Amino acid sequence: MTTKLEIINNAFIQLGDDQVTTFDTSNPVVAAFSRIYDRVKDKTLALHPWSFALKWEELLQQDIKPDDPRYQYCYHLPADYIQFWQSYPGLVDYQINRDKVYANIGSAFKWQYTADVPEGIFPGYFTDAIISAVAAKGALLKTENPNLSSIISQQAEKDLAIAMNRDATQSPSVQIQDMPMWTRHFTG
């Protein structure tokens, strides 16, 4: 089971530094890497509909009126929300305002979104991408070497592309048929 400390330690290893044994945020470097990790995790989770972090939740209507006159109903945003992907029913006109969702649909509706998930459920490909991204963001701080920072940043981009590809192949893609009636008629 992966932890935040293990990810930060692996970033230190990529930068050629020693690991730390405890998560001591009084150490300024550990504290800086902890903040870097938190930002990188949220940004990376928001980039892609990661299969391990997708969640459906029914949004329940609140008793308050939206501040925005374009919307009639208010819903509470899920506590673990990071990035919206789709709603059911589809084509809901909405606006996110801090911890609320304003919409013009009066009944409860469902949202699919990326949730803030614990490190323990990260698949290996995502963990590798996070490690590289944390190392890239902290490279200049830790090594003061712009050339090494550039190399590690390039590797982080590759690791992210690999992770996104691996995750996208976790379920089959929907096949698009161009002119299905024509195809069925002439190909049997």
Secondary structure, DSSP 8 states (H G I E B T S, - for coil): ---HHHHHHHHHHHTT----SS--TTSHHHHHHHHHHHHHHHHHHHHS--TTTEEEEEE-B-SS--SSTT--EEEE--TTEEEEEEEESS---EEEETTEEEES--S-EEEEEEE---GGG--HHHHHHHHHHHHHHHHHHHH--HHHHHHHHHHHHHHHHHHHHHHHTTS------SSHHHHHHHH-
